Amino acid sequence: MTAFDALHAAPADVRAAALGLLDAVSAPLTERQLATALRQGGLGVLEARRVARSLRKVDVIAVSRR
């Protein structure tokens, strides 16, 4: 059974909760959230702001260190 099949077979309240969680987790980062994540990754304040501003039209949903 795939994850999609399991979601489809789940009761309505479970399905609604799972979809709500997925929506919250996959929401694009705001410019401020992205700048904060970039700062935590080692960029300086101004550099993080510049990078975040340049990416504001891109829907970034996650930032991770290598």
C-alpha positions in Angstrom: 0.0 0.0 0.0 1.4 3.4 -1.0 1.2 6.4 1.3 -1.5 7.9 -1.0 -3.6 4.7 -0.7 -3.2 4.8 3.1 -4.3 8.4 3.2 -7.3 7.7 0.9 -8.3 4.7 3.1 -8.0 6.6 6.4 -11.0 8.0 8.2 -12.0 11.5 7.3 -10.7 13.1 10.6 -7.3 11.4 10.2 -7.1 12.4 6.5 -8.0 16.0 7.4 -5.3 16.1 10.1 -2.7 14.6 7.8 -3.5 17.0 5.0 -3.4 20.0 7.4 0.0 18.9 8.7 1.3 18.4 5.2 0.1 21.8 4.2 1.8 23.4 7.2 5.1 21.6 6.6 5.2 22.4 2.9 4.3 26.1 3.1 7.0 28.2 1.5 9.4 29.9 3.9 9.0 33.7 4.4 11.9 35.9 3.6 12.6 36.3 7.3 12.5 32.5 7.9 14.8 31.9 5.0 17.3 34.6 6.2 17.3 33.0 9.7 18.0 29.6 8.2 20.8 30.9 6.1 22.3 32.7 9.2 22.2 29.4 11.1 24.0 27.9 8.1 26.9 30.3 8.5 26.1 33.4 6.4 26.4 36.8 7.9 23.4 39.0 8.5 23.6 41.2 5.4 24.6 38.3 3.2 21.7 36.2 4.5 19.3 39.1 3.9 20.6 39.6 0.3 20.3 35.9 -0.5 16.8 35.7 1.0 15.7 38.8 -0.8 17.0 37.4 -4.1 15.0 34.2 -3.5 11.7 35.8 -2.4 9.9 34.8 -5.7 11.0 31.2 -5.4 8.9 28.9 -3.2 11.5 27.4 -0.9 10.1 24.9 1.5 13.2 23.6 3.2 16.8 24.5 3.8 19.3 21.9 5.2 23.0 21.8 5.8 25.1 19.2 4.0 
